[in-house]
Amino acid sequence: MRKIFLPFIILSLLVSSLFAQDSLYYRQNIKILSSPEYHGRGYAFKGDSIAAEYIAQEFKRLKLE
């Protein structure tokens, strides 16, 4: 029982830490995109264009393009 339990705990901790990092990244992006600088991502003050540029830069940075 112990031989199975310890690897399971280690694997669980590793997986949870991976998701925590993704969660932090997503929260940062949401905070940035919802900031006043992006004008609610609306078109009246070109917030949609600013947000689109930010997203395009993130895609390039992550080599998703």
Backbone torsions as a table, in degrees:
resi	resn	phi	psi	omega
1	MET	NA	-42.2	-178.3
2	ARG	-66.2	-33.7	179.7
3	LYS	-64.9	-29.7	179.4
4	ILE	-85.6	-37.7	-173.6
5	PHE	-66.9	-46.0	-176.8
6	LEU	-62.8	-49.6	177.0
7	PRO	-61.5	-34.5	178.2
8	PHE	-63.4	-43.3	178.8
9	ILE	-64.2	-44.7	-179.8
10	ILE	-62.6	-45.6	178.7
11	LEU	-62.4	-41.4	179.0
12	SER	-61.8	-42.1	179.2
13	LEU	-66.1	-40.1	178.7
14	LEU	-64.9	-45.5	-179.4
15	VAL	-64.5	-42.9	-179.2
16	SER	-65.2	-34.6	178.5
17	SER	-69.5	-33.1	176.9
18	LEU	-65.0	-43.8	179.5
19	PHE	-68.6	-32.3	178.6
20	ALA	-64.4	-39.2	178.8
21	GLN	-66.9	-41.4	177.0
22	ASP	-62.6	-40.5	180.0
23	SER	-61.1	-42.6	178.6
24	LEU	-63.1	-42.8	179.3
25	TYR	-62.1	-45.0	-179.9
26	TYR	-65.0	-40.1	178.6
27	ARG	-63.9	-38.9	177.7
28	GLN	-62.5	-43.8	179.8
29	ASN	-64.6	-41.9	178.4
30	ILE	-63.4	-41.8	179.2
31	LYS	-62.7	-42.4	179.6
32	ILE	-65.8	-49.6	-176.1
33	LEU	-68.7	-23.3	179.4
34	SER	-97.5	7.1	-179.6
35	SER	-74.1	159.9	179.0
36	PRO	-58.2	-27.2	179.8
37	GLU	-59.2	-28.3	-177.8
38	TYR	-96.4	3.6	174.0
39	HIS	51.0	41.1	179.2
40	GLY	66.4	17.1	-178.7
41	ARG	59.8	20.7	179.3
42	GLY	-82.6	165.1	-176.4
43	TYR	-86.4	-16.6	-174.9
44	ALA	-61.3	-39.9	-180.0
45	PHE	-114.9	25.5	178.9
46	LYS	62.3	26.9	176.7
47	GLY	-63.6	-33.2	178.6
48	ASP	-66.0	-38.9	178.7
49	SER	-69.0	-39.6	178.6
50	ILE	-64.5	-43.6	179.1
51	ALA	-64.9	-41.1	179.4
52	ALA	-62.7	-39.8	178.5
53	GLU	-65.2	-41.9	178.0
54	TYR	-61.3	-45.3	-179.2
55	ILE	-64.7	-40.4	177.7
56	ALA	-62.2	-41.1	178.1
57	GLN	-64.7	-39.2	177.7
58	GLU	-64.7	-40.0	177.6
59	PHE	-61.3	-43.7	178.7
60	LYS	-63.8	-43.4	-179.0
61	ARG	-62.4	-37.2	-179.5
62	LEU	-88.4	2.0	-179.5
63	LYS	57.6	44.6	177.8
64	LEU	-98.3	-9.3	-176.9
65	GLU	-82.4	NA	NA
